[in-house]
Amino acid sequence: MHVVPDFSVSPTQALLAGPDVDLARIDPHSTPGFYGNKQEGKARLEAGKKGLSELQEKLFAESRFGSSISVLLILQAMDTAGKGGIVRHVVGAVDPQGVEHHAFKAPTPTEKKHDFLWRIRKELPGPGMIGVFDRSHYEDVLIHRVRQLATPEVIEARYDEIRDFEAGLVDSGTRVVKVMLHLSKEEQKERLAERLERKDKHWKYNPGDLDERALWDEYQHAYQIAIERTSTPDAPWFVVPADRKWYARIAVQQLLTDVLAGMQLSWPKATFDVAAEKAKLAAT
């Protein structure tokens, strides 16, 4: 029987990015903690679906009996890094009724009238849910720094606001998992070229992506600062090398599995006499 390879070191340890992280030293093409090939990685992803799905169902079931805990997965990355693939192949393997997904775009006129966290608070996951943010409040310290849409003083204040905001989430029972999909500039060029070559990928291409690509170094610096300022013990960042899509998917799958397993979830106990109900059913 073929044995599916596993991580030699859990991504929770291998990918953890503290305040001393150096993005320039992390190889986007690497596969920390996993030494299998692409096919073995795909097999690992398939094998991990059952465990993740069962844990998510326990989380959802507990909420129906009073539990208020939840999980928030934040995905940040440069364009083409694979956020959609994570949502489809990792989060998509669990029961959709237990998932709340939101992709944040440029703020609307209404949203601009409020503080930058206003629209974020509206989309936070409810009890028993796995919330997924495709981009997030971090856009307000990433693109705003790169594009100079806010003053340095405002951006510095936002790091403090973000730390306080996420600390409040954790205190209220939400586990926060922040993932930066770390893509190389060379790999992004290949993925953009593929979108231009394939008619079924044209819808994914945005000419504005090249404008952002021209500011690659500035964005890497902005990510570096954001992670340094906002990675905390209770709401840490994980930097996931993303040049190999199959690796990024199994890494995020394991991160979610580890977080859910650490929540000590269990099936709610029956609120009725099981033996009596069995007897009544047998008599029907």
SULTAQUI-V494995 format. One record per backbone hydrogen bond with DSSP energy under -0.5 kcal/mol. CO is the residue of the C=O (numbers start at 0). NH is the residue of the N-H. If there is no record, write none. Layout:
co = (CO	CO)
nh = (NH	NH)
This chain:
co = (1	9	9	10	14	15	16	17	21	22	24	25	26	27	27	30	32	32	36	37	38	39	40	41	42	43	44	45	47	48	49	50	51	52	53	54	55	56	57	58	59	60	61	61	62	68	69	70	71	71	72	72	73	73	74	75	77	81	82	83	84	85	85	86	89	90	94	95	97	99	101	101	107	108	109	110	114	116	117	118	119	120	125	128	128	129	130	131	131	132	132	133	135	136	137	137	138	138	141	142	143	143	150	151	152	153	154	155	156	157	158	159	160	161	162	163	164	165	166	167	168	169	172	172	173	174	174	175	176	176	177	178	178	179	179	180	180	181	183	184	185	186	187	188	189	190	191	192	193	196	197	197	198	200	200	201	205	206	206	207	208	209	211	212	214	215	216	217	218	219	220	221	222	223	224	225	226	229	233	234	235	236	237	237	238	239	242	243	243	244	245	246	247	248	249	250	251	252	253	254	255	256	257	259	259	260	271	272	273	274	275	276	277	278	280)
nh = (3	12	13	14	238	17	236	20	24	25	26	27	29	242	243	33	7	8	40	41	42	43	44	45	46	47	48	48	51	52	53	54	55	56	57	58	59	60	61	62	63	63	64	66	65	127	174	130	73	176	74	132	75	178	134	180	80	85	86	87	88	89	90	91	92	93	97	98	129	131	103	133	111	112	112	113	117	120	121	122	122	123	128	70	130	99	72	101	133	74	134	103	138	139	140	141	142	143	145	146	148	149	154	155	156	157	158	159	160	161	162	163	164	165	166	167	168	169	170	171	173	172	69	174	175	71	176	177	73	178	237	75	180	181	239	77	182	241	187	188	189	190	191	192	193	194	195	196	197	198	200	201	201	203	204	204	208	209	210	211	212	213	214	215	218	219	220	221	222	223	224	225	226	227	228	229	230	231	175	231	177	16	179	239	240	181	244	246	247	248	249	250	251	252	253	254	255	256	257	258	259	260	261	262	264	263	273	276	277	278	279	280	281	282	283)
